[in-house]
């Protein structure tokens, strides 16, 4: 599903990634772990096409994305990749339902189809009664589950998450972690998740430690 080779990235004189090789199989849940500043989030952004490497290549679902023109990358990302971040990044002026629909509308899918998919996801995540509420009216756990629904609305093959439970209490964090495995089982999706949560890392199919910009160990 995902193959990265020789990924290098510098910001100014700071070399953040120093030649990372990583492969992820279809339907795998992989946890990226390591100390703050090790390069985990930078790697995640490059794997997810949000940033480009200085050197190296990224292949997703058999397609090379490293040298793809920017407009094509944006289209590919919208259709094939989902993102969940530590901060939910919901748009405050829109309802939960409208936030979930946004990637589908950006991708110019039929509005009624996108709405149906968004409602189905909100129902699946136990948020049907909160669909017309705006983010400020939702709890932290509800906001993050809404962000997960938004990440899934275009039926991506690959989902990236960057510290998705970092701002949640232990109960909501545990529920979110369990949710990822339930979604994998239901939708055959692949997850790559940056986390400092040891319990979640232990649940993952595989743990990859990033240390000083390189892969230090593969669990």
N, C-alpha and C positions, 0 to 999 in steps of 0.2 A: 504493500500500500504506500509506503513512504521510504525513500532511500536518499540519504544525504552523504556526500563524499567530499572530504577535504575542505570543510567549511571554515573559512577564515574571515574575521571582521575586525577592523580597527576604527576607533574614533579618535582622530588626531594621532597622537603618539601612543595611545593606549590600545594594545592588542587584546581584544576581549575574547575572541575565539581563535584557537591556534591549530586548526586542522581537525575538525570533528567529523567522524564517520558514524552514521547511525542508520539502522534499518528497523522498520516497524511493520509487522505483519497485519494483514486484514483481520479486523475484529479484536485486535490486541488492545489492552489498556496498559499504557506505559507511563510510569511516574518518573519525571526528571527531578532529581534531588541534588542538593549541594548547598554550600554556604552562600550567603548574600554576596553578590558581586562576582560569582563564579562564571557567569555568562549564560545562565539558564534561560532567562527571559529573552535575551538577544537571540539565542538559538531558536527559541520558540517562534519569535517574530519572523526569522528567516525561513524556517520550515513552513510557516503559514503564509508566506509571500507578502507579509507586511513590510519586510525589509529585504534588501538584496545582499548577498555575501560579496566580499571583495574578491574571493577566490572560492572555487568549489562549485558543486552542482546539487540541485534538489530535484527529485523526481517524485511525483504524486500520482498514484493510480496509473502508472505506466507513461505518464506525460512529463517531459522536462519543462520546468517552470522558471529556471534560473535566468535564461536569456529571452524569455517571452516578452514581447512589447508590453508596456505598461497597461494600455487599454485591455489587452487580452488577459493579462494577469488579473485585473480587476473583475472581469467577467468570470474567469475561472474560479476565483476566490468566492465570488457571490454564489455560484452554483454548486461548488464542490466542497467548500470548507466552512465550518462553523467555529465561532470564537466565544469563549466565556472568560471574562476578566475578573480580577479581584474586586474592582469597583464596577458595579453592574452596568454603568454607562447608559442607563435608560434615559430617554428624552423626557424631561419633566412635564412638558406641555401636552403630551399624548397619553392616552390610557394604556393599560397593560396590553390590551388586545391590539391597539394601534402600534405599539412598540414591537410586538411579536411579528406583526405583518410587514414591518418596514423592509427587511431584506428581500422579501418576495416582491414588493412593489418596486423597489430599486431594480430588481432583476426583470421587471416588466412582465411578470406573470399575471394572468387574469385575476382581477381583484377578488371576485367571488371565490375562486379556488384558493387563493391565499388566505382569505378570511376563514374558509372552512378548515384549512390546515391549521391555522393559528388557534381557532376555537377548540379543535381536537387536541392540540398539544396542551392548551391551558386546562382542559378537562383532565387530561392524563396526569398533569402535575398538580391536580387538586386546587386549581385557581379559577375554576369556572365562575365562582361567585365574586371574583375580584377583577373580572375582565374589563369592566368599565371604570375602574379606579385608576387614578394617576399614581405615579411612583411614590409621591410624598405620603399617600394614604396606605401604602403597603408596608409590612414589616420587612426587616432585613432579609429573612429567609424567603419571603414572597417575592421580593425584588430580584433575588438571585435566581429563583426558579423561573421567573419571567424572562430573565436574561438567558437561561438555558433554553427555554422555549423559542426565543428569538434565534438562537444559534442553530436550532434544528428545523426551522420552518421551511427551508429550501431543501430539506432531506440531504444534507451533506454526507459524503463518504468518510470524511475525516473531521474530527472535532478537536480543537486545541483549547486548553484552559490554563490560565496563568493565575495561580494562587486563588482558585475559585471560592474556597472556603475561608480565606484569610480574614474576612471581616464578619464571620458568623460565629455564634456561640457554639459550644460543643455539640448540642443536640441538633441544631440546624446543619452543622458541618457534617455530622454523621449521616443525616438524612440525604444530604446532597451527594456525598460519596457513594452511598448505596444506590442513589438514582442513576449515576453514571453506568453502573453495571446492569441495572434493569433496562436502561435505554440501549445498551450494547446488545443485550439479549433480544430485545424487541425489534430493533432497526438495523442490526448487523453493522453498527458503526464502529470506527476505530478512534480511540482517544489517546492523546498525548497531553499529559497534565504536569505542569510545574507545581510542586508543592513542598511546603515545609512540614506538612502534617504527617507524622510518623505512622499513625494508624492507617491513613489512606495509602501511603507508600507500601505498607505491608500487605494491603488488600490487592494491589495492582498485580497484573500478570508478570510484570517485569519492572525492575527499578534500574534506572541509568543515572549514575552519579557524575555530575559535571564538576571538575575541580580545576581551577586556574585556566579555564578556557579549553579544557580537553576532557574527553571521556575518561574518567578514572576507573570506573568499574561498571560491569553489566550484571544486574541481579537476575 
